C-alpha cells in the first residue's frame, strides 16, 4: 500500500532486465525531457518520492529518475530510444498493470486528461505528458497538464 519508497537494494539488479542503464552524469545526452505523473488513491494524492532511479550511495542515476517529490520524471539518455511507463514503475518496484497499481485494484488511468484503456506499462513517454492513475474516489478534476518549471 502507498506510500511507496524508492527501492535501492536491488535497483542495480533490475536495470538490465528493464533495458535501463546508468548514466555517467549529464554529458553526451541526446535525449532529455520530462513527464509528470499523478497518483490518486481514494481522493488522496500519493507522493512519488525523490531519488527514484538514483542511487546516492553508489553515486549513479538511471535514464529514468526523479529529483524531488513533484511527480516529474526525468527521461535522459545518451542515445535516442523509447522509454515506457512500465520501465519506470518496475524500476521504482511498484506493481502496475491495466487494473492494479501497487496493492490497489480498480485503477483507471488518464493521459493528458483523457481516460485510457489497455495496459499503461506500454505507454511510451513523450515530452510534457500528464499521466494520472486513479483508484477509488477521483479528484474533482482529472489533471490534463502540468506547469513544468522553466527549462523542463
N, C-alpha and C positions, 0 to 999 in steps of 0.2 A: 504494500500500500504506500501511497505517497506520504511524505516527500521521498524522492529517490536521490541519494547522494551519488556523486561520481564514484565509479569503482576503479581503483588504480591497481590493485594487487595483481589482477590478471589481464589488465589492459594490453600489455605488450603481446600476450598470447592470442588475443582476439584480432589483432591488426591484420596479419596475413590472411586468415580465412575471410575477412571482410574486404580484402583488397584495398587496405589502407596502409599508409606508410607514415613514418615520422618525417618531419621537416627539419632541415639544418638551419632554421631561422627563416627570415623573410627574404632571403636573397634568391634571385632567379625565379620568382613566381611568375607564371604565365596565366594563372587563374586566381582571382581574388575577388570574392563578392560575399554578400551577406543575405541571409533569410531570417525570418522571425517565426518563432513557434509559440503559440499559446496553448496551455493545457488547463482545462476547467473540469473539476470533479465536484458534482453536487453543488454547483454555483460558486465554488471557491477556486481561485486561481492557484495552480500548482507551480512552484518556482522551479525553473530549470537552473541547476546550480552552476556556479562559476567553475572553471577549470575542467569541464568535461573534455576529454581528449588531450589534456595537458598533464604531464607527469612532472611536477615541480621538483620532486626529489631526484629524479634522473636527469632533469634539465632538457626535456624534449616536448614537442607538441605534435599532434597529428594534423592531417589535412582537413579534418572536421573538428572544430573545437569551440568552446565558449570562454570568454574572458571575465564575464560578470553574470549577474542574475536577471538580466533584462529579457532573456529568451532569444537573443541574437546569436545565430550560428554563423561562424566564420568558415567559409569554404575557400581553401587555399591549396594550390598545387603547383608543382614545377613542370607539369605537362597538362595540356588540355584534355579533359576527360569528364565523364558524368559521375556524379555522386548522388546517392539516394537517401531518403528519409530513413529507410531500413538500416543503412550503414550507421547513421548517427545514433539511432536508438540502440542498436546492438553494441556499438562502441560504449555507450552510456550504461549498458547492461540493464536496460528496461525493455521488457517484452512488448511487442507491438504486432498486431495483425489487423484484419479488417473489422474486428469487433471488440478487441481487447487492447488495453493499454495498462502495463503493469499488472496489478491484480484486479483490475476493474473490467467488467464486461458491459456490453451495450454501448460501446463507444461509437460516436459519429465523428466524422472529420470533414473539414472545410478547407478549400483552397481559395484564397482571396475573397472570402465571404460566401462562397458557393458550396453547397452540400455536395460531397463526392461519394462515389460508390467504389467498391473494389478494395484492394489492399494498399494502404498508404505506404507500405515498405517500398513499393516500386516507383513512387513518385520521384522524379529527378529534380534535384534542386536547381532553381533558376534565380537570378538576382532579384532581390527585394520581394520574394514571395511572402505571403502571410498564410501560415498553416495553423489551423486551430483544431484541437482534439477536445471533444466534449463528452463527458459521462454524466448521466443524470440531468439535473436541472441546468439548462443552458443559460448563459448570460443574456441580459436584456437585448444586447446587440452582438451578433457574431462578428468578430474582428474581420475586416476586409482589407486593411492596410496597416502599416506600421510607420511611425515617424522615425526613420533612421537618422542617426547623427550625421552631421556634415562629413563627407568622405566615406561613409559606409555604403 
